[in-house]
């Protein structure tokens, strides 16, 4: 089924066209992959004794939080729902 170019999709409360919608999903996927690589590098640095536990755990928590946020945004866009409509659903 072909999408009509005039069709719009609600994504995180913003109206975006299908092409922009796909670009956002791809950008979020790329950002998630980058975070996974950074997490692996941090783990390797910690295990090699290059960084201390406190620094590792703080950076890991920050990166995991960012990753979770991006995954939720990607899922919301994929589902085509707007967060501001969620309180109205039963």
DRENLUM-840404 format. One record per residue: residue in three letters; residue number from 1; y, x, z of N, C-alpha, C in turn. Coordinates in pm, whole numbers, plus 50000, padded with zeros to 5 digits. Example, Ala and Ser with C-alpha at 12.3 -4.5 7.8 and 13.67 -1.06 7.14 Angstrom:
2
<atom ALA,1,<49431,51319,50780>,<49550,51230,50780>,<49670,51320,50780>>;
<atom SER,2,<49775,51285,50708>,<49894,51367,50714>,<50003,51290,50787>>;
//
This chain:
90
<atom UNK,1,<49883,50084,50000>,<50000,50000,50000>,<50124,50089,50000>>;
<atom UNK,2,<50211,50073,49907>,<50332,50153,49896>,<50440,50096,49986>>;
<atom UNK,3,<50514,50185,50048>,<50623,50142,50134>,<50750,50123,50051>>;
<atom UNK,4,<50817,50017,50078>,<50945,49991,50014>,<51048,50083,50077>>;
<atom UNK,5,<51133,50147,49997>,<51232,50241,50050>,<51334,50174,50141>>;
<atom UNK,6,<51348,50044,50130>,<51445,49975,50215>,<51386,49940,50352>>;
<atom UNK,7,<51257,49961,50370>,<51193,49932,50498>,<51240,50033,50601>>;
<atom UNK,8,<51272,49985,50720>,<51313,50074,50828>,<51214,50062,50942>>;
<atom UNK,9,<51205,50166,51021>,<51113,50171,51133>,<51193,50201,51258>>;
<atom UNK,10,<51167,50128,51366>,<51231,50159,51493>,<51157,50274,51557>>;
<atom UNK,11,<51229,50375,51595>,<51168,50494,51654>,<51256,50542,51768>>;
<atom UNK,12,<51212,50525,51891>,<51287,50566,52010>,<51426,50503,52013>>;
<atom UNK,13,<51435,50378,51973>,<51562,50309,51979>,<51654,50339,51862>>;
<atom UNK,14,<51611,50423,51771>,<51692,50457,51654>,<51629,50395,51531>>;
<atom UNK,15,<51710,50360,51436>,<51658,50309,51310>,<51649,50427,51215>>;
<atom UNK,16,<51531,50451,51162>,<51515,50563,51069>,<51431,50518,50950>>;
<atom UNK,17,<51453,50577,50839>,<51378,50544,50719>,<51242,50612,50723>>;
<atom UNK,18,<51143,50562,50648>,<51008,50619,50652>,<51002,50769,50629>>;
<atom UNK,19,<51080,50823,50536>,<51076,50968,50510>,<51124,51044,50633>>;
<atom UNK,20,<51231,50997,50694>,<51283,51061,50815>,<51182,51048,50928>>;
<atom UNK,21,<51114,50935,50933>,<51012,50910,51034>,<50900,51013,51024>>;
<atom UNK,22,<50855,51041,50903>,<50748,51140,50884>,<50797,51279,50919>>;
<atom UNK,23,<50922,51312,50882>,<50977,51443,50914>,<50986,51463,51065>>;
<atom UNK,24,<51023,51360,51138>,<51031,51370,51284>,<50894,51397,51343>>;
<atom UNK,25,<50793,51325,51292>,<50657,51348,51343>,<50611,51489,51314>>;
<atom UNK,26,<50639,51540,51194>,<50599,51676,51159>,<50672,51779,51243>>;
<atom UNK,27,<50800,51756,51269>,<50876,51848,51353>,<50823,51848,51496>>;
<atom UNK,28,<50788,51732,51546>,<50732,51725,51682>,<50597,51794,51688>>;
<atom UNK,29,<50515,51776,51585>,<50384,51842,51581>,<50401,51994,51579>>;
<atom UNK,30,<50496,52042,51499>,<50522,52187,51492>,<50572,52240,51626>>;
<atom UNK,31,<50659,52164,51692>,<50710,52206,51823>,<50597,52211,51927>>;
<atom UNK,32,<50505,52115,51921>,<50391,52114,52013>,<50303,52236,51989>>;
<atom UNK,33,<50278,52269,51864>,<50197,52387,51832>,<50264,52516,51881>>;
<atom UNK,34,<50396,52523,51867>,<50470,52640,51916>,<50457,52652,52067>>;
<atom UNK,35,<50465,52540,52137>,<50451,52542,52283>,<50311,52588,52321>>;
<atom UNK,36,<50209,52543,52248>,<50072,52587,52276>,<50059,52739,52262>>;
<atom UNK,37,<50121,52795,52160>,<50118,52940,52141>,<50191,53012,52253>>;
<atom UNK,38,<50305,52959,52293>,<50380,53021,52403>,<50301,53015,52534>>;
<atom UNK,39,<50234,52903,52557>,<50150,52892,52677>,<50038,52996,52676>>;
<atom UNK,40,<49976,53015,52561>,<49868,53114,52551>,<49921,53255,52573>>;
<atom UNK,41,<50037,53287,52518>,<50097,53419,52539>,<50131,53442,52686>>;
<atom UNK,42,<50184,53339,52751>,<50215,53350,52895>,<50088,53373,52976>>;
<atom UNK,43,<49983,53300,52943>,<49856,53319,53014>,<49804,53460,52994>>;
<atom UNK,44,<49808,53509,52872>,<49763,53646,52844>,<49846,53748,52923>>;
<atom UNK,45,<49976,53726,52928>,<50064,53818,53002>,<50032,53815,53151>>;
<atom UNK,46,<50006,53697,53204>,<49970,53685,53345>,<49838,53754,53375>>;
<atom UNK,47,<49739,53729,53292>,<49607,53789,53314>,<49609,53940,53298>>;
<atom UNK,48,<49699,53992,53213>,<49713,54136,53196>,<49799,54200,53304>>;
<atom UNK,49,<49857,54118,53391>,<49938,54170,53500>,<50080,54204,53459>>;
<atom UNK,50,<50125,54156,53346>,<50260,54184,53298>,<50364,54100,53372>>;
<atom UNK,51,<50330,53976,53404>,<50421,53888,53478>,<50354,53842,53606>>;
<atom UNK,52,<50434,53805,53703>,<50384,53758,53834>,<50344,53611,53827>>;
<atom UNK,53,<50264,53571,53926>,<50214,53433,53932>,<50328,53332,53937>>;
<atom UNK,54,<50431,53358,54019>,<50542,53264,54033>,<50613,53241,53899>>;
<atom UNK,55,<50637,53349,53827>,<50702,53338,53697>,<50613,53262,53599>>;
<atom UNK,56,<50483,53292,53603>,<50389,53224,53514>,<50383,53074,53543>>;
<atom UNK,57,<50370,53038,53670>,<50357,52896,53703>,<50485,52818,53673>>;
<atom UNK,58,<50602,52880,53697>,<50728,52812,53667>,<50743,52788,53516>>;
<atom UNK,59,<50715,52890,53438>,<50726,52877,53292>,<50620,52780,53238>>;
<atom UNK,60,<50500,52785,53293>,<50393,52694,53250>,<50432,52549,53278>>;
<atom UNK,61,<50487,52523,53396>,<50528,52386,53430>,<50637,52337,53335>>;
<atom UNK,62,<50733,52423,53305>,<50841,52386,53214>,<50787,52355,53074>>;
<atom UNK,63,<50698,52442,53024>,<50643,52423,52890>,<50552,52300,52884>>;
<atom UNK,64,<50472,52278,52988>,<50384,52161,52989>,<50464,52031,52993>>;
<atom UNK,65,<50575,52032,53067>,<50661,51914,53073>,<50720,51885,52935>>;
<atom UNK,66,<50768,51989,52870>,<50824,51972,52735>,<50719,51923,52636>>;
<atom UNK,67,<50599,51980,52647>,<50489,51940,52558>,<50454,51793,52578>>;
<atom UNK,68,<50447,51749,52703>,<50414,51610,52734>,<50521,51516,52679>>;
<atom UNK,69,<50647,51554,52694>,<50757,51474,52641>,<50746,51459,52490>>;
<atom UNK,70,<50720,51570,52421>,<50708,51565,52274>,<50588,51481,52232>>;
<atom UNK,71,<50477,51492,52304>,<50359,51411,52270>,<50387,51262,52288>>;
<atom UNK,72,<50460,51227,52394>,<50495,51087,52416>,<50588,51036,52307>>;
<atom UNK,73,<50686,51118,52269>,<50778,51079,52162>,<50704,51063,52030>>;
<atom UNK,74,<50613,51155,52003>,<50534,51148,51879>,<50448,51022,51878>>;
<atom UNK,75,<50388,50991,51991>,<50306,50870,52002>,<50387,50743,51988>>;
<atom UNK,76,<50506,50743,52046>,<50593,50625,52036>,<50636,50602,51892>>;
<atom UNK,77,<50668,50710,51823>,<50707,50697,51682>,<50589,50652,51597>>;
<atom UNK,78,<50472,50706,51627>,<50352,50669,51550>,<50318,50522,51570>>;
<atom UNK,79,<50339,50473,51692>,<50310,50333,51722>,<50419,50241,51668>>;
<atom UNK,80,<50535,50300,51633>,<50644,50220,51578>,<50714,50135,51681>>;
<atom UNK,81,<50708,50176,51805>,<50773,50096,51908>,<50901,50164,51956>>;
<atom UNK,82,<50988,50084,52007>,<51115,50134,52061>,<51108,50124,52213>>;
<atom UNK,83,<51143,50230,52281>,<51135,50232,52427>,<51222,50126,52493>>;
<atom UNK,84,<51334,50097,52432>,<51423,50000,52494>,<51367,49858,52487>>;
<atom UNK,85,<51265,49832,52407>,<51202,49701,52400>,<51087,49687,52499>>;
<atom UNK,86,<51035,49795,52550>,<50919,49792,52638>,<50937,49701,52760>>;
<atom UNK,87,<51053,49698,52829>,<51064,49610,52945>,<51047,49462,52913>>;
<atom UNK,88,<51066,49422,52788>,<51055,49282,52750>,<50911,49240,52718>>;
<atom UNK,89,<50822,49337,52708>,<50682,49303,52675>,<50606,49270,52803>>;
<atom UNK,90,<50510,49179,52792>,<50426,49142,52907>,<50295,49212,52904>>;
//
